[in-house]
């Protein structure tokens, strides 16, 4: 079955492109961009077909990647058919690289680059699309404790928790091998996060291995221009509409907007917001919400909605607990929460109203170990992908219709989950 997005896309291509354009770009014709960089691409990705440029496809080909104990499985994002199974030892974390083709794999002592083998190249008033076998590239970024990966404004930022090294690069350069990076090192190593803004400024956390409570903004020359030390337990980030950045604290959040850092307090004395999901379509950031400072493992049912315009936090009870892998945003800014009752909730971020509840999997319980597999939500365009480790299943859900339009059963237990669209980045 084809997703709503792909049904609309196929119709749009047919209507938008005149016959002469289609005839002039017959299957197999290499675009000018493809011809100019073919030799470099072949040098860095010699495992790909057709001189390193892959096989031309009729349209974009989204792909999703899932970790398991022993490797990474890559699936077609529409049919959920398996495309590859790549061995990898140890626990790994996955993040889109930011170019809709590559994935950053945090494993061992490095950020490694995985090419999911799907991409698009602009050609006049349309694009050409290609696929190849997914494979790890030779590019990697050494890190003695690889941490957060943040994508924003055409830049990807890696945070090395073990050294405090912050590396930033243009993810589109990954197709040609090692990208040029800019670096900054925090005063002390810590579990931190950094965001590079459109103007080149850097928002970064500051702290130590034992304590962290500061958010700092540095200009393009990396001179401090703003700071707050009022964010105990600082963790996680998200960017909302108009480039408002939210950073989580144990008692609320810090919002950076209009050149100012503002602390926004939680309604509870202890109201920890440590995991967030933002959208360019909304000024509201979705976050988790924990209010029991003594809990060894709190299983909250409430989520937070941080309005970056009004600088207010609204707490909403979803009626079911969830985990840090349960949060996502829809194509129109919808707040999405996957509950332990197996249902995906679609929430209006402005009002906090639950607009629909989509049954996807059976009820489940959050495991005690944060690295252990648990149902995970990942959103790509109009599709919400949901894993079910108990049944080794993966489901694709059309967010707007609520239809579970594709499902598959794996041979392995899925853990981390991410994906790319295959569209021109």
Backbone torsions as a table, in degrees:
resi	resn	phi	psi	omega
1	UNK	NA	142.9	-177.2
2	UNK	-98.2	140.9	-178.9
3	UNK	-69.0	161.5	177.7
4	UNK	-57.5	-42.2	-178.6
5	UNK	-61.7	-42.7	-177.9
6	UNK	-73.5	-31.0	174.2
7	UNK	-63.4	-44.5	179.0
8	UNK	-67.4	-38.3	-178.0
9	UNK	-65.0	-43.7	-179.3
10	UNK	-61.3	-41.6	178.8
11	UNK	-66.4	-40.2	-179.2
12	UNK	-63.5	-39.7	179.0
13	UNK	-63.6	-43.8	-177.8
14	UNK	-62.7	-37.3	-177.4
15	UNK	-81.6	-31.5	-171.1
16	UNK	-83.8	-28.2	-172.5
17	UNK	-102.1	121.2	176.6
18	UNK	-68.3	158.4	-175.5
19	UNK	-59.2	-36.7	-178.3
20	UNK	-63.7	-38.7	178.5
21	UNK	-65.7	-45.2	179.9
22	UNK	-61.8	-40.4	-179.2
23	UNK	-66.5	-35.1	-179.1
24	UNK	-75.6	-9.0	-179.0
25	UNK	-126.3	53.0	-178.3
26	UNK	-63.6	157.7	-179.4
27	UNK	-55.8	134.8	176.9
28	UNK	97.5	-14.4	178.3
29	UNK	-75.2	129.1	-179.8
30	UNK	-82.9	136.9	177.5
31	UNK	-72.8	160.2	177.4
32	UNK	-54.4	-40.1	179.5
33	UNK	-63.3	-38.8	-179.6
34	UNK	-64.3	-42.5	-177.0
35	UNK	-66.2	-39.2	-174.0
36	UNK	-71.1	-28.0	-176.1
37	UNK	-113.0	11.1	-173.7
38	UNK	-60.6	-42.5	-176.2
39	UNK	-66.5	-41.0	177.6
40	UNK	-64.7	-43.9	-178.3
41	UNK	-62.1	-39.7	-179.4
42	UNK	-65.1	-35.6	-179.4
43	UNK	-64.8	-38.6	-175.3
44	UNK	-90.0	-22.1	-177.1
45	UNK	-133.9	61.2	-173.2
46	UNK	-71.3	-3.7	177.8
47	UNK	-81.7	-10.7	-177.7
48	UNK	-80.1	158.1	-177.3
49	UNK	-81.9	169.1	173.3
50	UNK	50.7	59.7	177.0
51	UNK	66.2	25.4	177.8
52	UNK	87.4	3.1	-175.5
53	UNK	-106.4	-1.3	175.5
54	UNK	79.8	-173.8	-178.8
55	UNK	-106.4	132.8	-178.1
56	UNK	-71.2	137.8	-179.5
57	UNK	-114.0	159.0	-177.6
58	UNK	-69.6	-31.3	-178.6
59	UNK	-150.5	-178.2	179.5
60	UNK	-66.4	150.8	-176.1
61	UNK	-127.2	92.5	178.0
62	UNK	-65.4	147.2	177.0
63	UNK	-137.9	147.4	177.4
64	UNK	-121.2	149.6	-179.9
65	UNK	-122.1	139.8	-179.6
66	UNK	-132.8	133.9	174.5
67	UNK	-86.1	154.7	170.1
68	UNK	-146.3	173.3	-178.8
69	UNK	-70.9	91.4	-179.4
70	UNK	127.0	-4.6	179.8
71	UNK	171.2	-165.6	179.8
72	UNK	-132.4	128.1	175.5
73	UNK	-101.2	136.4	176.5
74	UNK	-113.1	131.0	-178.7
75	UNK	-119.4	151.9	168.0
76	UNK	-65.7	130.8	-173.4
77	UNK	-72.1	-15.7	-179.9
78	UNK	-98.0	-50.3	-177.3
79	UNK	-90.0	-19.3	-173.8
80	UNK	66.2	19.1	173.3
81	UNK	-73.4	144.0	-177.9
82	UNK	-72.1	133.1	179.7
83	UNK	-105.6	-34.7	-177.3
84	UNK	-159.2	157.8	173.6
85	UNK	-136.4	108.3	-173.5
86	UNK	-109.2	124.4	-179.2
87	UNK	-69.0	141.5	177.0
88	UNK	-158.5	124.2	-179.0
89	UNK	-82.9	148.0	173.5
90	UNK	81.3	174.4	179.3
91	UNK	-74.8	135.9	-179.1
92	UNK	-133.3	151.2	175.4
93	UNK	-116.8	150.1	-174.7
94	UNK	-123.5	140.5	173.1
95	UNK	-145.9	140.1	171.9
96	UNK	-58.7	142.0	-179.4
97	UNK	-76.0	-25.2	178.9
98	UNK	114.8	-3.4	180.0
99	UNK	-110.9	9.3	-179.3
100	UNK	62.4	23.6	177.5
101	UNK	-136.6	-46.8	-174.8
102	UNK	-100.7	159.4	176.4
103	UNK	-126.2	138.9	174.2
104	UNK	-91.7	122.8	-179.3
105	UNK	-107.4	114.5	176.9
106	UNK	-90.2	108.9	-176.0
107	UNK	-149.9	134.8	176.8
108	UNK	62.2	-120.9	-175.6
109	UNK	-113.8	33.8	-179.2
110	UNK	-161.2	157.8	162.9
111	UNK	-92.6	112.6	-179.9
112	UNK	-99.9	155.2	-177.1
113	UNK	-109.1	120.6	178.4
114	UNK	-108.6	122.1	176.4
115	UNK	-88.4	114.3	-179.9
116	UNK	-78.5	0.1	171.0
117	UNK	70.5	38.2	175.6
118	UNK	-149.1	129.9	-178.2
119	UNK	-161.8	164.2	177.9
120	UNK	-129.0	151.0	178.9
121	UNK	-130.9	125.7	179.2
122	UNK	-62.0	143.0	178.1
123	UNK	-147.7	92.6	-177.4
124	UNK	67.6	-124.0	-176.8
125	UNK	-94.7	17.4	178.8
126	UNK	-151.9	-173.8	-179.9
127	UNK	-132.1	156.7	171.0
128	UNK	-106.8	146.5	-176.0
129	UNK	-123.5	145.0	-176.0
130	UNK	-137.7	155.1	173.0
131	UNK	-135.2	155.5	174.4
132	UNK	-154.1	176.6	-180.0
133	UNK	-70.5	129.9	175.3
134	UNK	-59.1	142.6	-179.4
135	UNK	-163.4	149.8	171.5
136	UNK	-69.3	139.2	175.1
137	UNK	-88.8	176.5	178.3
138	UNK	-82.8	-5.1	-178.2
139	UNK	-83.5	130.3	172.2
140	UNK	-152.5	157.8	-178.7
141	UNK	-117.7	112.8	-177.9
142	UNK	-60.7	137.1	179.0
143	UNK	-158.1	123.0	-178.6
144	UNK	-75.5	-8.9	171.3
145	UNK	-158.3	78.6	-176.8
146	UNK	-61.0	131.6	-176.0
147	UNK	-120.2	-126.4	-172.6
148	UNK	-70.2	145.1	172.6
149	UNK	-120.0	123.2	-175.9
150	UNK	-124.7	131.8	177.8
151	UNK	-115.0	128.6	177.1
152	UNK	-165.4	140.9	172.7
153	UNK	54.3	38.7	177.4
154	UNK	74.4	14.6	177.4
155	UNK	-127.0	147.3	175.4
156	UNK	-118.4	131.0	-175.2
157	UNK	-120.3	128.0	178.2
158	UNK	-106.9	137.0	179.3
159	UNK	-116.7	120.9	178.0
160	UNK	-94.0	104.4	-177.0
161	UNK	-62.8	-30.5	-175.5
162	UNK	-75.8	-22.0	-177.6
163	UNK	-125.1	-17.8	-174.3
164	UNK	82.2	7.3	-180.0
165	UNK	-73.1	130.3	176.3
166	UNK	-112.8	122.1	179.6
167	UNK	-118.0	133.2	-178.0
168	UNK	-126.6	140.6	179.9
169	UNK	-156.5	166.2	174.5
170	UNK	-85.5	115.7	-174.8
171	UNK	-65.1	-20.7	179.7
172	UNK	-67.8	-19.0	177.6
173	UNK	-75.6	-11.8	-178.5
174	UNK	-63.6	-27.1	179.9
175	UNK	-66.7	-20.1	-179.2
176	UNK	-104.2	7.9	179.1
177	UNK	112.2	-138.8	-175.9
178	UNK	-71.9	119.2	-179.9
179	UNK	-80.2	157.6	173.5
180	UNK	-74.8	133.2	-176.3
181	UNK	-119.3	153.4	165.8
182	UNK	-111.2	147.1	-173.5
183	UNK	-129.9	155.6	172.9
184	UNK	-150.7	143.8	178.6
185	UNK	-121.1	126.0	179.5
186	UNK	-67.6	156.4	-178.4
187	UNK	-54.9	-35.7	179.3
188	UNK	-139.7	145.5	175.8
189	UNK	-64.4	144.4	176.9
190	UNK	-168.1	168.9	175.4
191	UNK	-78.6	96.4	-171.2
192	UNK	-127.3	-168.7	-178.1
193	UNK	-156.6	151.8	179.3
194	UNK	-143.7	147.6	178.3
195	UNK	-130.9	126.0	173.4
196	UNK	-91.6	128.5	-176.5
197	UNK	-90.0	170.1	-175.5
198	UNK	-58.3	-34.4	-178.0
199	UNK	-87.1	4.8	179.2
200	UNK	94.5	-8.6	175.6
201	UNK	-65.3	157.5	-179.2
202	UNK	-123.9	120.4	171.1
203	UNK	-95.0	127.0	-173.4
204	UNK	-146.3	148.5	176.2
205	UNK	-82.1	159.6	178.6
206	UNK	-137.3	136.3	-180.0
207	UNK	173.0	-165.0	178.4
208	UNK	-128.4	179.7	177.0
209	UNK	-63.6	-26.9	-176.4
210	UNK	-93.1	-28.3	-175.4
211	UNK	-155.5	139.3	176.1
212	UNK	-145.2	131.0	-177.8
213	UNK	-150.0	12.5	-172.5
214	UNK	-118.8	144.2	171.5
215	UNK	-123.9	128.0	-174.6
216	UNK	-125.6	144.1	173.2
217	UNK	-116.4	128.5	-179.4
218	UNK	-115.1	143.7	177.3
219	UNK	-77.3	-177.0	-175.1
220	UNK	-64.2	-21.3	174.8
221	UNK	-90.5	3.2	178.6
222	UNK	66.0	39.1	169.5
223	UNK	-100.0	139.2	-177.3
224	UNK	-67.2	129.5	178.0
225	UNK	-121.9	-11.8	177.0
226	UNK	-159.6	149.0	179.5
227	UNK	-156.8	144.8	165.7
228	UNK	-136.5	141.3	177.4
229	UNK	-110.1	17.5	-173.8
230	UNK	-102.3	40.8	-179.0
231	UNK	-132.9	72.8	-179.0
232	UNK	-60.5	138.1	179.4
233	UNK	66.3	30.2	-174.2
234	UNK	-49.0	132.1	-177.1
235	UNK	-161.4	132.2	171.8
236	UNK	78.1	161.9	-178.6
237	UNK	-153.3	164.0	171.4
238	UNK	-160.9	150.3	179.2
239	UNK	-114.1	131.2	-180.0
240	UNK	-104.2	-174.1	177.3
241	UNK	-56.6	150.7	179.5
242	UNK	61.6	27.2	175.2
243	UNK	56.2	37.8	171.8
244	UNK	-83.4	124.7	-176.8
245	UNK	-103.6	133.2	178.0
246	UNK	-115.1	130.7	176.2
247	UNK	-121.1	133.3	-175.1
248	UNK	-80.9	149.2	177.3
249	UNK	-134.3	172.0	177.1
250	UNK	-76.4	-11.8	-178.8
251	UNK	-132.5	28.6	179.5
252	UNK	140.3	-141.1	180.0
253	UNK	-143.7	166.4	167.1
254	UNK	-115.4	131.1	178.8
255	UNK	-110.8	129.2	173.3
256	UNK	-109.1	113.6	-178.2
257	UNK	-152.9	141.6	178.6
258	UNK	61.1	27.2	178.9
259	UNK	80.9	8.5	-177.6
260	UNK	-126.6	144.1	173.1
261	UNK	-95.6	126.5	-178.5
262	UNK	-127.2	128.2	174.8
263	UNK	-85.2	129.7	176.7
264	UNK	-117.9	117.5	-174.2
265	UNK	-81.4	146.4	173.5
266	UNK	-71.2	158.0	177.0
267	UNK	-69.1	-20.5	175.4
268	UNK	-102.7	152.4	179.0
269	UNK	-57.3	-42.3	170.6
270	UNK	-112.1	108.2	178.9
271	UNK	-138.9	84.1	-172.1
272	UNK	-79.3	127.1	173.8
273	UNK	-120.4	104.8	-173.1
274	UNK	-118.3	-11.2	179.7
275	UNK	-134.4	127.5	-173.5
276	UNK	-132.4	158.7	175.0
277	UNK	-137.5	121.9	-177.9
278	UNK	-111.2	170.3	179.4
279	UNK	-150.2	137.7	175.0
280	UNK	-66.0	-15.8	-177.6
281	UNK	-86.5	-3.1	-173.8
282	UNK	-146.5	143.3	174.3
283	UNK	-80.8	-2.0	-176.0
284	UNK	-102.2	132.8	177.0
285	UNK	-103.7	130.9	176.1
286	UNK	-84.8	134.6	178.3
287	UNK	-141.3	163.4	171.5
288	UNK	-75.6	178.4	179.4
289	UNK	-158.1	113.0	178.3
290	UNK	-119.3	134.0	-172.9
291	UNK	-123.8	6.6	179.4
292	UNK	-112.5	101.3	-176.6
293	UNK	-69.2	-16.1	-176.5
294	UNK	-99.0	-3.7	-177.1
295	UNK	-72.6	133.4	175.0
296	UNK	-71.3	-40.0	173.4
297	UNK	-144.7	97.7	179.0
298	UNK	-80.2	134.8	177.2
299	UNK	-113.4	81.7	-172.9
300	UNK	-72.0	154.4	171.8
301	UNK	-109.7	-12.2	-179.1
302	UNK	-95.2	144.1	173.6
303	UNK	-118.9	165.8	-180.0
304	UNK	-113.4	144.8	173.7
305	UNK	-122.9	110.6	-176.1
306	UNK	-99.5	113.2	178.3
307	UNK	-85.9	108.7	-175.2
308	UNK	-75.2	-14.8	177.6
309	UNK	-82.7	-48.6	-178.0
310	UNK	-88.9	-9.3	-177.9
311	UNK	58.1	49.6	178.5
312	UNK	-129.5	150.7	177.2
313	UNK	-112.9	126.1	173.8
314	UNK	-110.7	131.9	179.8
315	UNK	-105.3	130.1	-176.8
316	UNK	-123.3	130.0	175.5
317	UNK	-86.5	120.0	-177.3
318	UNK	-86.9	-12.9	179.6
319	UNK	88.4	-1.4	177.4
320	UNK	-151.8	149.7	177.4
321	UNK	-76.0	170.9	-175.0
322	UNK	-156.9	178.1	177.3
323	UNK	-130.7	-178.1	-177.7
324	UNK	-67.4	-13.7	176.9
325	UNK	-98.6	18.4	-175.4
326	UNK	-104.7	-1.6	-171.3
327	UNK	-103.9	140.6	177.2
328	UNK	-160.9	173.3	178.1
329	UNK	-128.6	141.5	179.7
330	UNK	-83.7	177.3	-176.1
331	UNK	-66.1	-21.3	179.7
332	UNK	-109.7	17.8	179.7
333	UNK	91.1	3.4	179.0
334	UNK	-55.2	141.8	174.0
335	UNK	-88.9	128.4	-177.1
336	UNK	-119.0	134.1	180.0
337	UNK	-136.2	123.5	176.4
338	UNK	-92.8	114.8	-176.0
339	UNK	-90.7	163.1	178.1
340	UNK	-73.8	-3.1	171.5
341	UNK	-85.2	0.9	177.7
342	UNK	88.8	3.2	-177.0
343	UNK	-105.9	145.5	175.2
344	UNK	-97.8	120.4	179.9
345	UNK	-97.2	132.9	175.5
346	UNK	-105.3	121.2	-171.5
347	UNK	-120.4	134.6	173.1
348	UNK	-73.2	114.1	-175.1
349	UNK	-67.2	-24.1	-179.1
350	UNK	-75.7	-41.9	-176.2
351	UNK	-101.4	-21.5	-175.2
352	UNK	81.9	4.6	-178.9
353	UNK	-77.4	137.1	174.4
354	UNK	-80.9	110.9	-173.3
355	UNK	-87.2	-24.9	175.1
356	UNK	-159.5	154.7	177.8
357	UNK	-129.7	119.5	-174.0
358	UNK	-110.4	116.5	177.7
359	UNK	-74.2	125.1	-176.0
360	UNK	-122.7	-49.4	-177.4
361	UNK	-134.2	176.3	176.9
362	UNK	-72.9	163.3	177.3
363	UNK	-61.1	150.3	-176.7
364	UNK	-147.3	167.0	-179.6
365	UNK	-122.4	135.2	179.2
366	UNK	-63.5	129.1	177.7
367	UNK	-71.6	157.7	-178.8
368	UNK	-70.3	-35.7	-178.7
369	UNK	-85.8	123.9	-175.5
370	UNK	-65.4	-22.6	179.4
371	UNK	-85.7	-10.4	-177.7
372	UNK	-70.8	148.0	179.0
373	UNK	-59.3	138.6	173.2
374	UNK	-149.4	156.7	177.5
375	UNK	-50.3	134.4	-173.6
376	UNK	-129.7	142.6	178.8
377	UNK	-110.0	132.9	170.9
378	UNK	-138.2	134.7	-176.5
379	UNK	-112.7	130.8	176.2
380	UNK	-132.9	108.2	-178.4
381	UNK	59.7	-119.9	-177.0
382	UNK	-93.7	5.9	-176.2
383	UNK	-112.9	134.3	171.8
384	UNK	-104.8	120.5	176.4
385	UNK	-95.7	133.5	-177.5
386	UNK	-130.6	129.4	176.0
387	UNK	-98.8	155.2	175.6
388	UNK	-135.4	91.4	-178.1
389	UNK	-57.6	-31.1	-176.9
390	UNK	-62.3	-32.1	-179.2
391	UNK	-114.4	4.2	-178.0
392	UNK	60.4	30.1	-173.5
393	UNK	-103.2	155.8	171.8
394	UNK	-131.9	134.6	-178.4
395	UNK	-124.6	144.6	175.2
396	UNK	-112.6	124.3	-173.9
397	UNK	-118.8	127.5	171.8
398	UNK	-75.5	115.8	-171.3
399	UNK	-62.9	-39.8	-174.4
400	UNK	-77.7	-39.3	-179.0
401	UNK	-89.3	-21.3	-176.0
402	UNK	80.7	6.7	-178.1
403	UNK	-79.0	129.5	169.8
404	UNK	-84.5	96.9	-167.1
405	UNK	-92.0	-10.5	176.4
406	UNK	-154.8	145.3	177.4
407	UNK	-146.0	151.7	175.5
408	UNK	-149.5	157.2	175.8
409	UNK	-114.4	126.8	-178.4
410	UNK	-89.2	168.7	173.6
411	UNK	-89.3	-5.0	-176.5
412	UNK	-129.7	167.2	177.9
413	UNK	-89.7	114.9	-177.7
414	UNK	-73.4	148.6	178.8
415	UNK	-127.6	-93.3	177.7
416	UNK	-72.5	155.6	-175.2
417	UNK	-147.7	134.4	173.2
418	UNK	-157.6	-176.2	-179.5
419	UNK	-173.1	175.3	178.3
420	UNK	-138.2	157.3	-175.8
421	UNK	-86.8	-26.4	-173.9
422	UNK	80.0	4.8	177.1
423	UNK	-82.7	160.3	174.5
424	UNK	-56.9	126.9	-177.8
425	UNK	-73.1	NA	NA
